[in-house]
Amino acid sequence: MLMTSEAIPPGARPKISGRARLQTDKVTGKPVLLYPEGVLLLNPTGHAIVRLCSGEATLQEIVDNLASRYNMPRVEIASEVAEYLERLRARNLLELAPQASK
């Protein structure tokens, strides 16, 4: 598997690639991420993560949102969310919107 050289920084704003789109499968009714080479079936957790990747929220804000939504400690899910996004990024399904300057 292709790995990116750098981890996604907490201030980065993950965004689903322009070549992919989130959709509901017409047969199963389950969420999928469609892209030119195929389709990625999303489990409920993956769907929750992908829906937050609009380029607006930072990685840190996405983790905070999910921790609050699922009533889990932030530290428990931060690495899992980052790892999931890295896998999407390795498949060219995730872009990082420019970080806002302070």
SVG drawing of the C-alpha trace seen along z (x, -y; Angstrom):
<svg xmlns="http://www.w3.org/2000/svg" viewBox="-32 -35 40 39">
<polyline fill="none" stroke="black" stroke-width="0.4" points="0.0,0.0 1.2,-3.5 1.9,-5.5 2.2,-9.2 5.4,-10.6 3.9,-12.9 1.1,-12.5 -1.9,-14.7 -1.4,-17.7 -4.1,-18.5 -4.7,-21.9 -5.2,-20.4 -8.6,-20.5 -9.3,-17.1 -11.6,-17.2 -12.8,-14.3 -11.0,-14.4 -12.8,-16.1 -12.6,-12.8 -14.7,-11.0 -18.2,-11.5 -20.2,-10.2 -23.4,-8.5 -25.9,-5.9 -25.8,-2.6 -29.1,-2.2 -29.2,1.6 -28.1,1.9 -29.0,-1.6 -25.5,-1.8 -23.1,-4.7 -20.3,-4.4 -17.5,-6.5 -17.4,-6.4 -14.3,-7.2 -13.2,-6.5 -11.4,-3.2 -14.1,-1.8 -16.2,-2.1 -15.4,-2.0 -18.1,-0.6 -18.3,-2.6 -19.1,-1.2 -21.0,-3.5 -17.7,-4.8 -16.1,-5.4 -19.3,-7.2 -19.3,-9.4 -15.6,-10.4 -16.1,-10.9 -19.1,-13.1 -17.0,-15.5 -14.3,-15.8 -15.7,-18.9 -12.5,-21.0 -14.1,-23.2 -13.2,-21.4 -9.7,-20.7 -8.6,-17.1 -8.7,-18.2 -12.3,-19.4 -13.3,-16.2 -11.9,-14.1 -13.5,-16.4 -16.9,-16.0 -16.7,-12.3 -15.5,-11.9 -18.5,-14.0 -21.0,-12.2 -19.9,-8.7 -19.1,-9.7 -15.6,-8.4 -12.3,-9.9 -10.6,-11.9 -7.3,-10.2 -8.8,-6.8 -10.1,-7.8 -7.6,-10.4 -5.1,-7.9 -7.8,-5.7 -9.4,-8.7 -6.0,-9.9 -5.1,-6.3 -8.4,-6.0 -7.8,-9.4 -4.2,-8.4 -5.6,-5.3 -8.0,-7.5 -5.2,-9.9 -2.9,-7.0 -5.7,-6.1 -5.9,-9.7 -9.4,-10.0 -8.5,-12.7 -7.1,-16.2 -5.9,-18.6 -7.4,-22.1 -4.9,-24.9 -4.6,-25.6 -6.0,-28.8 -3.4,-31.3 -3.5,-32.8"/>
</svg>
